[in-house]
Amino acid sequence: VSQSRYQIKLLSNSVQQVVAGKKIFLKTTVNDPDGDQFTVKWWQFSRTKSEPALIIENDHALQTSVQVPAATKEKEFYLVLEVRDHSKLPLTSYKVIKLVVQ
């Protein structure tokens, strides 16, 4: 079993300028060097419990859309892509996307 992690390639920038109340579309590719099956999960990293929630559609798919809450101008959100393989010693990798609301 190779100890190298998979390659996660976001097909968009890791910092996104977004508009409050609008939806954005994100796509990624994953290459596991061992050929193992893997799962993906998109989730919001929140600094506080009072932070408005992003609405993430298809949170277990390589392609997703995210609805940015309305009335959140000049705010930043962090969206995490988690990739975990299904080997005997599962590895997990993460990519973070920063959403800057204008």
BALOBA-1460 file (C-alpha; in Angstrom, 3 decimals):
// residues 102
<rec num="1" residu="v" x="0.000" y="0.000" z="0.000"/>
<rec num="2" residu="s" x="1.428" y="3.341" z="-0.992"/>
<rec num="3" residu="q" x="1.726" y="5.960" z="1.726"/>
<rec num="4" residu="s" x="1.271" y="8.834" z="-0.726"/>
<rec num="5" residu="r" x="-1.939" y="10.769" z="-0.454"/>
<rec num="6" residu="y" x="-4.285" y="11.217" z="-3.328"/>
<rec num="7" residu="q" x="-4.249" y="14.243" z="-5.490"/>
<rec num="8" residu="i" x="-7.236" y="16.508" z="-5.075"/>
<rec num="9" residu="k" x="-7.569" y="19.054" z="-7.854"/>
<rec num="10" residu="l" x="-10.109" y="21.821" z="-7.508"/>
<rec num="11" residu="l" x="-11.322" y="22.991" z="-10.877"/>
<rec num="12" residu="s" x="-11.795" y="26.475" z="-9.468"/>
<rec num="13" residu="n" x="-9.763" y="28.869" z="-7.344"/>
<rec num="14" residu="s" x="-9.245" y="28.161" z="-3.652"/>
<rec num="15" residu="v" x="-10.434" y="31.726" z="-2.963"/>
<rec num="16" residu="q" x="-13.802" y="32.589" z="-4.498"/>
<rec num="17" residu="q" x="-15.398" y="36.025" z="-4.680"/>
<rec num="18" residu="v" x="-19.131" y="35.412" z="-4.206"/>
<rec num="19" residu="v" x="-22.325" y="37.474" z="-4.055"/>
<rec num="20" residu="a" x="-24.664" y="37.261" z="-1.054"/>
<rec num="21" residu="g" x="-27.804" y="35.274" z="-1.860"/>
<rec num="22" residu="k" x="-26.320" y="33.667" z="-4.990"/>
<rec num="23" residu="k" x="-25.363" y="30.088" z="-5.813"/>
<rec num="24" residu="i" x="-21.883" y="29.022" z="-6.865"/>
<rec num="25" residu="f" x="-20.807" y="25.798" z="-8.554"/>
<rec num="26" residu="l" x="-17.682" y="23.850" z="-7.617"/>
<rec num="27" residu="k" x="-16.057" y="20.833" z="-9.219"/>
<rec num="28" residu="t" x="-13.078" y="18.701" z="-8.257"/>
<rec num="29" residu="t" x="-11.216" y="15.633" z="-9.418"/>
<rec num="30" residu="v" x="-9.529" y="13.042" z="-7.216"/>
<rec num="31" residu="n" x="-6.756" y="10.636" z="-8.157"/>
<rec num="32" residu="d" x="-5.933" y="7.858" z="-5.685"/>
<rec num="33" residu="p" x="-2.499" y="6.448" z="-6.624"/>
<rec num="34" residu="d" x="-3.458" y="3.006" z="-5.241"/>
<rec num="35" residu="g" x="-6.717" y="2.877" z="-7.179"/>
<rec num="36" residu="d" x="-8.740" y="2.596" z="-3.952"/>
<rec num="37" residu="q" x="-12.397" y="3.590" z="-3.807"/>
<rec num="38" residu="f" x="-12.944" y="6.885" z="-1.997"/>
<rec num="39" residu="t" x="-15.690" y="9.104" z="-0.667"/>
<rec num="40" residu="v" x="-15.931" y="12.867" z="-0.762"/>
<rec num="41" residu="k" x="-17.758" y="15.197" z="1.558"/>
<rec num="42" residu="w" x="-18.177" y="18.975" z="1.346"/>
<rec num="43" residu="w" x="-18.808" y="20.756" z="4.649"/>
<rec num="44" residu="q" x="-18.702" y="24.226" z="6.139"/>
<rec num="45" residu="f" x="-16.047" y="25.086" z="8.689"/>
<rec num="46" residu="s" x="-17.680" y="27.505" z="11.138"/>
<rec num="47" residu="r" x="-15.804" y="29.623" z="13.620"/>
<rec num="48" residu="t" x="-18.882" y="30.235" z="15.750"/>
<rec num="49" residu="k" x="-22.273" y="28.598" z="16.256"/>
<rec num="50" residu="s" x="-23.987" y="31.815" z="15.212"/>
<rec num="51" residu="e" x="-22.380" y="31.861" z="11.754"/>
<rec num="52" residu="p" x="-24.966" y="31.641" z="8.946"/>
<rec num="53" residu="a" x="-25.056" y="28.260" z="7.244"/>
<rec num="54" residu="l" x="-24.126" y="27.634" z="3.639"/>
<rec num="55" residu="i" x="-26.584" y="25.423" z="1.790"/>
<rec num="56" residu="i" x="-24.513" y="22.675" z="0.175"/>
<rec num="57" residu="e" x="-26.209" y="20.520" z="-2.463"/>
<rec num="58" residu="n" x="-24.759" y="17.118" z="-3.382"/>
<rec num="59" residu="d" x="-22.362" y="17.206" z="-0.447"/>
<rec num="60" residu="h" x="-21.029" y="13.711" z="-1.292"/>
<rec num="61" residu="a" x="-20.330" y="14.375" z="-4.993"/>
<rec num="62" residu="l" x="-17.306" y="15.635" z="-6.925"/>
<rec num="63" residu="q" x="-19.473" y="18.438" z="-8.295"/>
<rec num="64" residu="t" x="-21.584" y="20.553" z="-5.965"/>
<rec num="65" residu="s" x="-23.358" y="23.869" z="-5.665"/>
<rec num="66" residu="v" x="-23.382" y="26.143" z="-2.654"/>
<rec num="67" residu="q" x="-26.011" y="28.740" z="-1.820"/>
<rec num="68" residu="v" x="-24.488" y="31.744" z="-0.066"/>
<rec num="69" residu="p" x="-26.790" y="33.240" z="2.586"/>
<rec num="70" residu="a" x="-28.371" y="36.594" z="1.768"/>
<rec num="71" residu="a" x="-27.380" y="39.686" z="3.782"/>
<rec num="72" residu="t" x="-23.850" y="38.466" z="4.523"/>
<rec num="73" residu="k" x="-21.836" y="41.186" z="2.782"/>
<rec num="74" residu="e" x="-18.169" y="41.539" z="3.673"/>
<rec num="75" residu="k" x="-18.121" y="38.120" z="5.343"/>
<rec num="76" residu="e" x="-15.910" y="35.109" z="4.760"/>
<rec num="77" residu="f" x="-16.961" y="31.467" z="4.774"/>
<rec num="78" residu="y" x="-14.797" y="28.365" z="4.619"/>
<rec num="79" residu="l" x="-15.886" y="25.305" z="2.677"/>
<rec num="80" residu="v" x="-13.971" y="22.061" z="3.217"/>
<rec num="81" residu="l" x="-13.649" y="19.184" z="0.780"/>
<rec num="82" residu="e" x="-12.819" y="15.975" z="2.643"/>
<rec num="83" residu="v" x="-11.632" y="12.915" z="0.709"/>
<rec num="84" residu="r" x="-11.266" y="9.532" z="2.424"/>
<rec num="85" residu="d" x="-10.210" y="6.279" z="0.804"/>
<rec num="86" residu="h" x="-11.489" y="2.799" z="1.591"/>
<rec num="87" residu="s" x="-8.202" y="0.986" z="2.153"/>
<rec num="88" residu="k" x="-7.213" y="-1.080" z="5.211"/>
<rec num="89" residu="l" x="-5.444" y="2.016" z="6.555"/>
<rec num="90" residu="p" x="-7.741" y="4.784" z="5.333"/>
<rec num="91" residu="l" x="-6.204" y="8.140" z="4.530"/>
<rec num="92" residu="t" x="-8.087" y="11.416" z="4.641"/>
<rec num="93" residu="s" x="-7.128" y="14.593" z="2.802"/>
<rec num="94" residu="y" x="-8.679" y="18.034" z="2.895"/>
<rec num="95" residu="k" x="-8.905" y="21.084" z="0.639"/>
<rec num="96" residu="v" x="-10.274" y="24.389" z="1.890"/>
<rec num="97" residu="i" x="-12.049" y="26.972" z="-0.227"/>
<rec num="98" residu="k" x="-12.417" y="30.479" z="1.123"/>
<rec num="99" residu="l" x="-15.614" y="32.249" z="0.047"/>
<rec num="100" residu="v" x="-15.399" y="36.025" z="0.270"/>
<rec num="101" residu="v" x="-18.840" y="37.649" z="0.102"/>
<rec num="102" residu="q" x="-18.989" y="41.002" z="-1.656"/>
